Every structure is written in C-alpha cells, then in structure tokens.
Amino acid sequence: MPAESSAAAPRPDTGASYAGAGVDIEAGDLAVELMKEWVRKATRPEVVGGLGGFAGLFDASALKRYERPLLASATDGVGTKVDIARRMGVYDTIGQDLVGMVVDDLVVCGAEPLFMTDYICVGKVHPERVAAIVKGIAEGCVLAGCALVGGETAEHPGLLAADDFDVAGAGTGVVEADQVLGADRIRTGDTVIAMASSGLHSNGYSLVRHVLFDRAGWELDREVAEFGRTLGEELLEPTKIYSLDCLALARTAEVHAFSHITGGGLANNLARVVPDGLRATVDRSTWTPGPVFDLVGRLGGVERLELEKTLNMGVGMVAVVPEASADVALTALADRGVDAWVAGEITERGGDAEAVALTGDYAS
C-alpha cells in the first residue's frame, strides 16, 4: 500500500461563486432595466406581454387575414464591424446594422418582418453599453416596422476580454404563398433597379480593417477629406434598412425579385435570384461607388474583382421589375427618399456565361 501524503490540499478562504468566476448578475439585471425603455418603442399591436419573460409572445391570429401564410426566418450578425464600435466606444449604432442584415434578407422573398430577437455576448457586462446596443437594435426595428420581442445577454469571462462583445439576431416574417418573390418570376427583358447603400454596411470589414489598419496604419480619429468626417465615423455608418421601402414598392409596382447585397458582393447575390437560362447584365457606368470603396482599393492595392466580390460597391438592394414597371418603381422609391436607378437588364444566357455580368467602368 502506498504511503499517504502528509501534504494537505490547499483550501480557499471562501467558497467559489458566480461573481468570483467573473459573472455579474446584478450588472445584467441593471442592463435589462436600462434597455426596457427602448424595447417598449420597438413593438407592434400583435406583441403580447412585455420584457422579462422566458419567451416573446406574438399573436398569430393576426395571420388569419392571409389565405396561405408562409413564415420566413433569417438570422445574421454584423461580423467584425463590432471591433470598430468597440474601438470607437460607440455602441448605439451597431444594432441598426444587425436589424438591417436580418430584415432585408426576409423582405427579399416579399415577407413583411414581424419580430426579432437578439443575442449579445460580452466578456463583462457594462450595463450602459449593453443598453446602448439594444437601443440601436430597437431603433432599427422601428425603421423596419417589426417588433423586438426578446433577447439574451450572455457574459463569458475567460472566453472574451472585458471589453469584447458580439451581437447576433434572428427575425421572422410572413408572406402570402402566391406572392412569394424570386427567380421563378423573372423574365427576359426585366429591368434591374439598384438602390444605393449607405456605405460599407456590415460586410467585408475583415478586408477593410486589414487594409486601413494593418497595411496603411491609419487611426480611427484620422480626418478624411473625402468623407468629410473621421475614418471611424465613416466605418460606423449604419446599414441602410430597406424593408419598408421594398414592401411599399411591391404594393405600388409589379416586382419580380429582390436581392440583398451583402457578403459576396453585387454579382454573387444577384445571381441567387437569376434563373437558369437567363442573365443579369449590370452596367457599372450607371453609378459612382462612394469614396470609401475607392480608398480601400487604393490603399490596399485591391483589384476591382476582389473589391466587387467582397464589398457592396454602393448598392445595398436590387429590385428586378418588368420593363413597363421601371418608371413607376423609380418614382415610388424616390417618393420614399431612396436613391435608385436603372442599372441593367435581364437577357438570355448562352453557353457557359455567368448568371450576372458587370460591364463598363464606374462613373467618375
């Protein structure tokens, strides 16, 4: 029999606790109290109950007016744009980016966004910071016409640094079955209408950060003449939310399809709604990308094709409409303050041609 060790195991002076492990429940409770004001503003008549339950409730009897309602679901985050918010110490805009990424995926099929939930993961709960993030999400939901019915804030000490955070969200929408938009509606001769982005939106920030910070060595507080503001302010410009504009357009003019221009750029996202045998030809000369796109290209020596498959290049949403509806569509968008233009057309696709062709050079 082996001899027993005479050394006693060390004993802590006090028992372990959740707070001792780095999780501050009281701070989490304070964050909930601070965000309640904003969540109350992001509601719809169908929402049942308030903040604090285990699940958000939405009165589905509102869907009885549909003949055959189809629920649409989408989820997304905002990628490494959160690093810009953290470094800037500005937290009340990143939520609009989150909403835009989710609801504008829903509206592509013609669905009206109904409600969203969010998930905020932090290294340490700073109540005012969490509340500011939720404020941005709530304001985004108001812009999208949907409700914020719930969410979760998780504190992950040891996995994330105290100032690190990430956000994600999921949304649900509804569309009448016989009104679903998409590739099956597109026909030869249709017109491609582009809607301007507000900037980078929430895609391609890994490339942008690599070029501007790692290669060029620029700081966020650098004043940039082309922007008329600092680099950080430009990079934090919130994603434009198109959902209400797209829904209004579909009520005003015949629309065959929408395409949300996110990661992958204009060609790859538009290709997702172009049917076999047809091709979308988009003329670059019909618009001038904002200065941030040129800046990233110049400072990083990034080839145009690489930029175009990474960034939106100034187009955040595309509508494909019958040629006869193009003027009505442009007027409807203009009436809502949306900068839009005819960017191309749908033609027959021959041989091994790509589904989307970008032609010409950008207007200077």
N, C-alpha and C positions, 0 to 999 in steps of 0.2 A: 504494500500500500504506500503510495507516495506521501511524503510528509506534507502537512498543511502549511500554507504560507502564513507567516506571522504578520505580514503587512496587511492592514485593514484597508478596504476600498475607500477612496475619498468620498465624503458626503457633502453635498451642497448645504449652505447655511439655511436656505429656504427651498421650498418645493418649486418645481417648474410651473410656469404659467404661460398662457397665450400671449400676454403682453410681453413677457420676458423673451418669448420666441420672435417678437417683432410685430405682432398683430395688435393694433389699437382699436378695439371695438368701439370705444367712446368716440374716437375720431370719425369712425364710419357712421355712427349714429348722427353726429353733428353734420356730416356731409349730406345725409338724407334730409335733414331739416332745412339745410340751406338750399337744396335743389327743388324743394316742393313748390316754391313759387313759380319756377319756370315750367315744371311739368304740368301744372294746372293750366298753363296757357296753351299747351300742345295737346288739345283734346278734340273730340268730335262728339255729337249727340249720342252716338251708339256706345260710347265708353261707359261701363258700369263700375262703380266703386272708385276708389282713389289710390294714391300711392301707399305702399306699405304691405300689400297683400303678397301672398306667395306666387300669384299669377295675375296677369292683367286680364280683365274681362271685357269682351266686345259683344254687343247684342247682335247676333247673327240673323235675327228676324228681319233686320233691315235689308237682307238679301232676297227677301220674298218677292221684291219687285222685278227680279231677274227671272227670265224663263229658264235658263240653264247657267247658273253662275259657276264660273271656274275661278278657283283661288290660285293666285300667283304668289310665289315665295322667292325671296332673294336675300342673300347675306354677303357682307363685304367688310372691309376695314379701310384704312387710309394709308397703309404702308408706312414708309419711313418719313413721311411728312410730319409724323409726330415728333421726330427729332428736331425739326425746325421750331415747332411750337415750344418744346422743352427749352431749347437754347435761347429762344426769344423771351421766354417767360410769359407767353400769350396763349391762353388756353380756351378762350371763349369763341374761337372761330373753327377749330378743328372738328367740332360737332356738325357744323353745316357740311363739311366735306364728307363726313360719314353718311349723313342722310342722303346727300346727292348721289353717292356711289350706289346706295341701295334702291332708292325710289325710282331713279331713272333707268335702272335695269327692269323694274316692274312695268313701267309705262311703255317700254318698247313693244310689248305684246298687246298694248291697249288697255292694260289694267290700271284702275284707279287705286293708288296707295291708300290703305285703310289705317294701318297701325304699324308701329315699330317697337322693338325692344333693343336695348343696348347692353354692352358688356365693357366695363372699364377695368383694366388690370393695372395695378400700381405696385411699386416697390414699398411705398409708405403712403398712407392716406394723409393727404393735406386737404382738409375739408373744403377750404375756399377754392382750391384748384379743381377738385372733383366737381364741385358745384358749377364752376365756370365751364367745364367741359359739357356738363349736362345742359347748361344754359344754351350753349351753341347747338346741341342736338335738338332741344326743344324749339329753338328759333328756326332751325332747318325744317322741322316737322310742320311748323306753321306755314312756311314757304311752300311746302309740298302738299299741304292740305290733308295731312294724316295726323294720327294721334300717337303720342308716346305713352304706351300703356304699362311700361315696366322696364326693369333693367337690373343689373348686378354690378356691384363694385367689389373687386377681389383684391386683397392685399397679399403680395407674395414676397415677403422679406427673404433674402438669401438667393432668390432667383433673379430679382430685379434690383437695381440700385435704388436708393431712396427717392431720387427724382425721376426715375424711368417710369413710363406708362405706355399702354397700348389701348386702342379702342376698336370695337367691332360692333356690328349691329345686324339685325335681321328684320325684314319687313314682309308684310302680307298685303296683297291687293286683290281686286276682283274684276273680272271682265266677262261680259256676255259671250257665250260659246261661239255664236255666229258672228261676233265682232272681233275675234282674235286677229291681230295683225301679224304679218310675217311674210316669208319668202313665197308662199303659195299664192299670194295676191299680186305679186309684181309681174308686170308685163313689159314687153318691148315698147319703147317709146316713152316710158315713165320718166319723170324728171327727178333728179337728185337735188334736194334742197339742204344746204348746210346752215347750221346755227352756230354762231360764234361762241367760243369758250371764254371764260373769264381769265384764262391764263393756263397754267400747268394743270389745274385741277388737282387730282390726287394720284397721279401715275408718273412713273419714271423718275422718282426722287432719288433712287439709288444712283442713277446715272448723273442726275443734276448735282447731287451732293459730291460725287466723285470729281466731277469736272470743276465745280466752283470752289470747293474747299480743299480737296486733296491735290489737284493739279494746279489750279490758279492761286490758291492760298487766299481767297477773298474772305472778308469777315461780314457777318450779317448786318453790322451797322454801317457798312460802306454805302455812301450815297451814289446812286447810279443815274446818270443824266437821262438815259433812255427811258428809265422807269418814272422819273420824277419823284422818287422816294428811295428808301433804303432797299438793299438786297433782301433783307429779312422780310420787310413788308410785302415785297413782290412775291416772295416764295410762300408767304402765308395767305395770299389772296384766296378767299374761299371758293370752292367749287360751285359753279352755277347750277341751280336746280331747275330742271326743265319740265317737271311732271305736269304741273297745271297748264303750262303753255302747250304741251303736246296734247293733253286731253281736250283743251279748248280748240286746238287746231283740228282734231279728229271730229269734233262736233260741227265745225264750220265748213270743212272741205273734205273731199274724199282722200283718205290716206291709205296707202297700201302697206307701208312698213316704217318703222323707226330703227335707228341704230345708235346706241350709246357708245361714244368714242372714248374708250378707257385704255387699259393696258393692251398693247399690241398696235395702237395707232389707228388711223382712219381706214387704211386698206383692209387690215385684218378684221376689224369689227364690222365694217360694211359688208365684207364677204360673207359674214354669218347669216345675212338675210337675202343674199342674191341666189336665186335658184339655179340648178344645173341648166346649162344651155344658154344662160343669159350672162351679161357682163355690165358692170357699172363703170363708166368712164368718167373720171373726175378731173376737171381742169384746174391745175394749181393757180393759173393766172387770174382766177376769179376772186382771190383774196390775198391779203398780206398777213402772214403769221406775226403775232406780237413780238416785241423786241427780246423777250426772254428766250425765245426759241433760237433766234439768231445768236444770242450771247452764248448759250450753251454750245452751239455748234462751233462758233469761232474759237472760244477759249479751250475747248476740248479737242479741236480738230476732228469733230464727229462728222462722218459722212452723212449726206442727206438721207440715204436709205435707212441708216441706223437711227437717225432722229425720227424719221417717219414711222418706224415700227416700234418706237418707244414712247413718243410724246404725241399729244393730240394735234399739234401744229396749228392751233387756233380754231379748231372745230370740235365742239363738245357733243353735238347731237346732229343726226341726219334724218330727214324725212324723205321717203320716196312716195311720190304722188303722181296721178295721171297728168299728162302734159296739160290737159284742159283745166286742171285744178291749180296749176302752179301760181297764177296771178292771185287767185283768191287766198291761197295758202300764205303767200308772201305778205299780203295785206293784213291777214289775220295775225300773223306773227309781229308785224310792225306795230299794229294797234296795241299789242301787249308789251311793246318795248324790246322785242327780241331782234337782234341784228341777224338777218338771214338773207341768203342769196341763192340763185340757181348756180350749182357747182358742176352739174354733169347730167348724164342721161343713161338710160338702160338700153342696151343694144343686144343683138345676138352674139353669142360667144362661139367662136370657131376653134377647132383643133384643141391644142393644149393651152390655150390662152388662160390667164389668171381671171378669177372672178371679178377682180377690181383692178383697173388700170389708172394710175395717176399720171397725167400728161402735162406738158408745158412746164414753165417755171413760175415760181411765186411772184406776184406783183410786187414791185418795189415801192 
